[in-house]
């Protein structure tokens, strides 16, 4: 029973910090591994001030039993106590390594006491206590102070602790991109390696095919984000290897938009979303954007609405 409680507590804490920014917090960026190829962030505090952000947080509250257990055991509630979230990885396909960093308000003593009572394994490293996944002890979390926490595989958590004393900044080009998108978006993500390389290999060449997949093979880097508000606005950019391939990708995206418009039929929600999508090409970069009123987007997230949309698309085919 103790073992089950320990696994529940650690797994839920890891989930809270790795799955749920005015510019991304400089201290968090200094804790990221300098060879990070994929980064993403969420301005949780700003999301709380929007109708859509509150909707997402409420869904987390009502649908995640482990989250409720975490709140009961520790008093810590990531929906209330986390302000910023930053995650990073080296982009290795299929890798289970990575780092999640969060800024917020943490009752470290209460959380660690609850972890100890639950039998969570611990390790002291450079003066910091790492709470470990009791099952395999390959992942853990460490509170760096009352407002900063690091979670991930043990090696990356230890690396973040090391960088507290000796920061290792990200490459300038990556830092500029992070600041640009974290300044303008409430949630964002970037990859400095080809997105196609991030998918785990299946050992079966040619398994994935189609015009969008083939055109996407030429994308070398990508970035995207979402801005909450009265309108939920999605933005993204794909950087191709050549301007010609960018034009091809842009044409494929436009073709798919036209096909989707024909298939939307009489579904006003699907039609509104598709109509809002635009794709433009400039040099070797394809920019894509879409927007919807936040109440319409919430309707799309409802299970019955999603199923209805899918049925409508199938009938159209």
C-alpha positions as CSV (number, residue, x, y, z in Angstrom):
1,X,0.0,0.0,0.0
2,X,2.8,2.4,0.9
3,X,4.5,1.6,-2.4
4,X,1.4,2.4,-4.4
5,X,1.0,5.7,-2.6
6,X,4.6,6.5,-3.3
7,X,4.3,5.8,-7.0
8,X,1.1,7.8,-7.2
9,X,2.6,10.8,-5.4
10,X,5.8,10.9,-7.5
11,X,4.1,10.1,-10.8
12,X,1.5,12.9,-10.2
13,X,4.1,15.4,-9.2
14,X,6.1,14.6,-12.4
15,X,3.0,14.9,-14.5
16,X,2.1,18.2,-12.9
17,X,5.5,19.7,-13.7
18,X,6.0,18.2,-17.1
19,X,2.7,18.4,-18.8
20,X,0.9,21.7,-16.7
21,X,5.1,33.4,-20.5
22,X,5.6,37.2,-20.7
23,X,9.1,36.4,-21.8
24,X,10.3,33.1,-20.3
25,X,11.9,33.5,-16.9
26,X,15.6,34.1,-17.3
27,X,16.5,31.8,-14.3
28,X,14.5,29.0,-15.8
29,X,16.3,29.4,-19.1
30,X,19.7,29.3,-17.4
31,X,18.7,25.9,-15.9
32,X,17.9,24.4,-19.3
33,X,20.6,22.1,-20.8
34,X,22.6,24.1,-23.3
35,X,22.1,21.4,-26.0
36,X,18.3,21.6,-25.8
37,X,16.7,21.2,-29.3
38,X,13.1,21.2,-28.3
39,X,11.6,23.7,-25.8
40,X,8.0,24.7,-24.8
41,X,6.5,27.0,-22.3
42,X,3.2,28.0,-20.8
43,X,2.3,31.3,-19.1
44,X,-0.1,29.6,-16.5
45,X,-0.6,32.9,-14.6
46,X,-1.8,34.7,-17.7
47,X,-4.0,31.8,-18.8
48,X,-5.9,32.0,-15.5
49,X,-7.1,35.4,-16.5
50,X,-8.9,34.2,-19.6
51,X,-12.1,32.4,-20.0
52,X,-10.5,29.7,-22.1
53,X,-7.6,29.3,-19.7
54,X,-9.9,28.8,-16.8
55,X,-11.9,26.2,-18.8
56,X,-8.7,24.2,-19.5
57,X,-7.7,24.3,-15.8
58,X,-11.2,23.3,-14.7
59,X,-11.0,20.3,-17.1
60,X,-7.8,19.3,-15.4
61,X,-9.4,19.5,-12.0
62,X,-12.5,17.5,-12.9
63,X,-10.9,14.8,-15.1
64,X,-7.6,14.0,-13.3
65,X,-8.1,11.8,-10.3
66,X,-4.3,11.7,-9.6
67,X,-4.3,15.5,-9.5
68,X,-7.0,15.4,-6.8
69,X,-4.9,12.9,-4.8
70,X,-1.9,15.2,-5.1
71,X,-3.9,18.1,-3.7
72,X,-5.1,15.9,-0.8
73,X,-1.7,14.5,0.1
74,X,0.3,17.7,-0.1
75,X,-2.0,20.8,-0.4
76,X,-0.1,21.6,-3.6
77,X,-2.3,22.4,-6.6
78,X,-0.5,23.2,-9.8
79,X,-3.6,25.0,-11.2
80,X,-3.2,27.5,-8.4
81,X,0.4,27.4,-7.4
82,X,2.3,27.3,-10.7
83,X,2.9,30.5,-12.6
84,X,5.3,29.5,-15.4
85,X,6.2,26.2,-17.0
86,X,9.2,25.5,-19.2
87,X,10.1,22.1,-20.7
88,X,13.1,21.0,-22.8
89,X,14.7,18.0,-24.3
90,X,17.7,17.2,-26.6
91,X,15.3,16.1,-29.3
92,X,16.4,12.4,-29.4
93,X,13.6,10.4,-31.1
94,X,11.8,8.2,-28.6
95,X,13.9,9.4,-25.7
96,X,12.3,9.4,-22.2
97,X,14.8,12.0,-21.0
98,X,14.0,15.7,-20.6
99,X,13.6,18.5,-18.1
100,X,10.6,20.4,-16.8
101,X,11.0,23.6,-14.9
102,X,8.4,25.6,-13.1
103,X,8.0,28.8,-11.2
104,X,5.4,29.1,-8.5
105,X,4.7,28.9,-4.8
106,X,5.6,25.6,-3.2
107,X,5.3,24.5,0.4
108,X,8.5,22.4,0.1
109,X,8.4,21.1,3.7
110,X,4.8,19.8,3.4
111,X,5.4,18.2,0.0
112,X,8.6,16.4,1.0
113,X,7.0,15.3,4.3
114,X,4.1,13.8,2.3
115,X,6.6,12.1,0.0
116,X,8.5,10.6,2.9
117,X,5.3,9.3,4.5
118,X,4.4,7.7,1.2
119,X,7.7,6.0,1.0
120,X,9.1,7.9,-2.0
121,X,12.8,7.2,-2.6
122,X,15.2,10.2,-2.1
123,X,18.7,11.1,-3.0
124,X,20.7,14.2,-1.7
125,X,22.7,15.8,-4.5
126,X,24.8,19.0,-3.9
127,X,22.6,19.8,-0.9
128,X,19.3,19.3,-2.7
129,X,16.9,16.4,-2.1
130,X,15.7,14.6,-5.2
131,X,12.4,12.8,-4.9
132,X,12.6,9.7,-7.1
133,X,10.1,7.6,-9.0
134,X,10.0,4.6,-6.6
135,X,9.4,2.1,-9.3
136,X,12.6,2.5,-11.4
137,X,14.2,5.5,-9.8
138,X,15.0,6.9,-13.3
139,X,13.0,10.1,-12.8
140,X,12.5,12.6,-10.0
141,X,11.9,16.1,-8.9
142,X,13.9,18.6,-6.8
143,X,12.8,21.9,-5.3
144,X,15.6,24.4,-5.9
145,X,13.9,26.9,-3.7
146,X,10.4,27.8,-2.5
147,X,9.6,29.1,-6.0
148,X,11.5,26.9,-8.4
149,X,11.2,23.2,-9.1
150,X,12.9,20.9,-11.6
151,X,11.6,17.5,-12.8
152,X,12.7,14.9,-15.3
153,X,15.2,12.1,-15.6
154,X,17.7,12.0,-12.8
155,X,20.7,13.1,-15.0
156,X,18.8,16.2,-16.2
157,X,17.6,17.1,-12.8
158,X,21.1,16.9,-11.5
159,X,22.3,19.0,-14.4
160,X,19.8,21.7,-13.5
161,X,21.1,21.7,-10.0
162,X,24.7,22.1,-11.3
163,X,23.6,25.0,-13.5
164,X,22.3,26.9,-10.4
165,X,25.9,27.6,-9.6
166,X,27.3,27.6,-13.1
167,X,24.7,28.7,-15.7
168,X,25.2,27.5,-19.2
169,X,23.2,29.8,-21.5
170,X,21.4,28.5,-24.6
171,X,22.9,29.4,-28.0
172,X,22.1,33.0,-28.8
173,X,19.9,32.2,-31.8
174,X,17.8,29.8,-29.7
175,X,17.5,32.3,-26.8
176,X,16.3,35.0,-29.3
177,X,13.6,32.7,-30.7
178,X,12.4,31.7,-27.2
179,X,12.2,35.3,-26.0
180,X,10.4,36.3,-29.2
181,X,7.7,33.7,-28.9
182,X,7.3,33.6,-25.1
183,X,6.8,37.4,-25.3
184,X,4.0,37.2,-27.8
185,X,2.3,33.9,-26.9
186,X,0.7,32.4,-23.8
187,X,1.8,28.9,-24.7
188,X,4.6,28.1,-27.3
189,X,7.0,25.5,-28.5
190,X,10.0,25.4,-30.8
191,X,12.2,22.8,-32.3
192,X,15.6,23.6,-33.8
193,X,15.8,20.2,-35.5
194,X,13.6,18.8,-38.3
195,X,10.2,17.9,-36.8
196,X,10.2,14.7,-38.8
197,X,13.4,13.6,-36.9
198,X,11.5,13.7,-33.6
199,X,9.1,10.9,-34.5
200,X,10.3,7.5,-33.2
201,X,11.5,5.2,-36.0
202,X,9.2,2.3,-36.7
203,X,11.7,0.2,-38.6
204,X,9.3,0.2,-41.6
205,X,10.4,2.8,-44.2
206,X,7.5,4.4,-46.0
207,X,4.9,3.8,-43.3
208,X,4.0,7.4,-43.2
209,X,3.2,9.0,-46.6
210,X,1.0,11.5,-48.2
211,X,1.5,15.0,-49.6
212,X,1.7,16.9,-46.3
213,X,4.1,14.3,-44.8
214,X,6.3,14.3,-47.9
215,X,6.4,18.1,-48.0
216,X,7.1,18.2,-44.3
217,X,10.3,16.2,-44.7
218,X,11.9,19.4,-45.9
219,X,11.2,21.3,-42.7
220,X,14.4,22.0,-40.8
221,X,12.9,23.9,-37.8
222,X,9.5,25.0,-36.5
223,X,7.8,27.1,-33.9
224,X,4.3,27.6,-32.8
225,X,2.1,29.2,-30.2
226,X,-1.3,30.1,-28.9
227,X,-2.6,33.3,-27.5
228,X,-5.6,33.2,-25.2
229,X,-8.3,35.8,-25.1
230,X,-11.7,36.6,-26.6
231,X,-10.1,35.0,-29.7
232,X,-8.0,31.9,-29.3
233,X,-5.2,32.6,-31.9
234,X,-2.9,29.9,-33.1
235,X,0.4,30.8,-35.0
236,X,3.1,28.7,-36.4
237,X,6.2,28.9,-38.7
238,X,8.0,26.1,-40.6
239,X,11.5,26.8,-41.9
240,X,12.3,24.7,-44.9
241,X,15.7,23.9,-46.5
242,X,14.9,25.9,-49.6
243,X,12.5,28.6,-50.8
244,X,11.2,26.2,-53.4
245,X,10.3,23.5,-50.8
246,X,8.7,26.2,-48.7
247,X,6.5,27.1,-51.6
248,X,5.6,23.5,-52.2
249,X,4.7,23.0,-48.5
250,X,2.6,26.2,-48.5
251,X,0.7,25.0,-51.6
252,X,0.0,21.6,-50.0
253,X,-1.3,23.3,-46.8
254,X,-3.6,25.5,-48.9
255,X,-4.8,22.5,-50.9
256,X,-5.7,20.7,-47.6
257,X,-7.5,23.8,-46.4
258,X,-9.6,23.8,-49.5
259,X,-10.4,20.1,-49.2
260,X,-11.3,20.6,-45.5
261,X,-13.7,23.4,-46.5
262,X,-15.5,21.1,-48.9
263,X,-15.8,18.4,-46.3
264,X,-16.9,20.6,-43.4
265,X,-20.4,20.5,-44.9
266,X,-23.0,22.1,-42.7
267,X,-21.0,22.0,-39.5
268,X,-20.7,25.7,-38.6
269,X,-17.9,25.1,-36.0
270,X,-15.7,23.2,-38.3
271,X,-16.4,25.6,-41.1
272,X,-15.5,28.6,-38.9
273,X,-12.2,27.0,-37.9
274,X,-11.2,26.1,-41.4
275,X,-12.2,29.5,-42.8
276,X,-9.9,31.1,-40.2
277,X,-6.8,29.2,-41.3
278,X,-4.3,31.0,-43.5
279,X,-0.9,30.0,-44.9
280,X,1.6,32.4,-46.4
281,X,5.1,31.8,-47.7
282,X,8.1,34.2,-47.5
283,X,11.5,32.9,-48.6
284,X,12.0,29.5,-47.0
285,X,9.4,30.1,-44.2
286,X,5.8,29.0,-44.2
287,X,3.6,30.8,-41.7
288,X,0.2,29.3,-40.6
289,X,-2.4,31.0,-38.4
290,X,-5.9,30.3,-37.2
291,X,-8.3,31.8,-34.7
292,X,-11.7,31.2,-33.2
293,X,-13.8,32.9,-30.5
294,X,-12.9,31.2,-27.2
295,X,-16.5,30.0,-26.6
296,X,-16.6,28.3,-30.0
297,X,-13.2,26.7,-29.3
298,X,-14.6,25.4,-26.0
299,X,-17.5,23.8,-27.8
300,X,-15.0,22.1,-30.1
301,X,-13.3,20.5,-27.1
302,X,-16.5,19.0,-25.8
303,X,-16.5,15.2,-26.5
304,X,-19.9,15.2,-28.1
305,X,-19.0,18.1,-30.4
306,X,-15.8,16.4,-31.4
307,X,-17.7,13.2,-32.2
308,X,-20.3,15.1,-34.1
309,X,-17.7,16.8,-36.2
310,X,-16.0,13.5,-37.0
311,X,-19.3,11.9,-38.1
312,X,-20.1,14.9,-40.3
313,X,-16.7,14.7,-42.0
314,X,-17.2,11.0,-42.6
315,X,-20.6,11.5,-44.2
316,X,-19.2,14.1,-46.5
317,X,-16.6,11.7,-47.8
